[in-house]
Amino acid sequence: MADLVRIERDSDVARVTLNRPELNNALSAELIEQLRAAFESIAKDTAIATVVVAGEGKSLCAGADINEMRKAGDYSREDNIKHALPLARMLSALDRMPQTTVGRVQGPIYGGGVGVVAAFDIAIGSSDATFCLSEVRLGIVPAMISPYVVRATGPRTARRYFQTAEVFDAEEAKRIGLLHDVVSHDALDDRIAKLLKQLKSAAPGARAAAKKLAGDVAGRAIDEALVAETAQLIADTRAKPEAREGLTAFLEKRKPSWS
């Protein structure tokens, strides 16, 4: 099996690089499987607090492998479901990682690539990146990526771009919520390095709990049940070693052990 995904570890940071540059990291079945395995493996590694995902070559991910999609047109319904599930599972694995995930976004990002960007916790984009939810041009729909794109952009914006298949730039991607920051291509790595430094100031366990918290409370009514759950959560976290270390470091005017 070709090495389509590179994993490098540096202290508490794992770097995952899509390594199919000759096809702009198009999502073949093999690449999807290797990405899922990488995300699931890193998710179990408690020594890793942050995951940076990048693409070799000019694009992070230009979408689906069109040649494989063409073959799917002749599949039975059951075979088409089997063909679609690996992408859905890979995106779910990325989304469920307890670590902070950071996307280094560059080049043309189409279809499934937009779903990958939407699943990152933090997405930093190059000013020359372009985006397109192109599925309807091919007579299909952005099914597996839709939960992540709708969550990132909101349903009304998703309705527009799901239907028009417009190409839009990095600034528009930032405006609608797909990207958090836009910088020049040459400044991408510096911006991510600054972000990693900022993340170092936060306790890894607290970061993972805070990430889960955002998903747990999203869309819920602020009722007595939610009030009670959040009070219980802060009570539980205050009793953990990280909280004791953080508070002690603050009072002693020193950096905490994880910084």
C-alpha positions, 0 to 999 in steps of 0.5 A: 500500500502506498504511503499516502499519509505521513505522520510526524510527531514533535513533542505533543504535536502530531503533523498529518500530511496528505501525500498525493500531490500529483493529484492535489491530494484527491480523496481516493479510497486508499487515502481515505482509509489511511487518513481514518487510520491515522486519526483513530491512532492519534486519538488514542495517544494521550501524549499528543495534544495538537494535530496539524493537518496539511497537504503536500503540494499545492492543495490541502485536498482538491476533493474526491477522486473523480475516476473512482466516482465515475466507477460508482455510477455503475454500482448497485445501491448497496455497493454505493453505500459501501463506497460512501461510508469510508469517507463518512467514517474518516470525517467522523474520526477527524471530528471526534479526535480529543486533540485540538485539530488545526488545518493548514489550508491552501490551494483549490479545496473542492467537494470533500475537501471542504468537508475536511476543512469544516471538520477542523477545530481551527482552520488557517487558510492561505489568501490564494485558497479557493473553495467550491461545493461542486457536487451538484455540477456532477448531479450528486449532493454533498451528503457525507460532508453536510453535517460539518459544513452546515455546522461551520457555516449555518444552514442558510449559507450551506443552502446557497453554496450547496445549490450554486456550486460557486467558487469562492475565495478565502475571505468569503470562506472566513466570512461564512465560517469555514476559515478562522484566519486568512494569511498570505501563503508565505505566512501560513507556517508562521501563523500556525507556529504562533497558534501552536505557541498559544495552545501551549498555554492551555492545559491539554486535558482542559482543552479536550474537555472544552472541545467536547463541551462545545459540541455537547451544548450546541443547539440545546435549550438553556434549561435547568438540565443544562444549567445543572450539567454545566455546574457539575462539569466545572465542579468535576474539572476544578478537582482535577490535577490540571486545575490545581496546577493552573490555579497554583501557577497563577497565584505563584506568578509562574507558568504552569507545567504544561506551558 
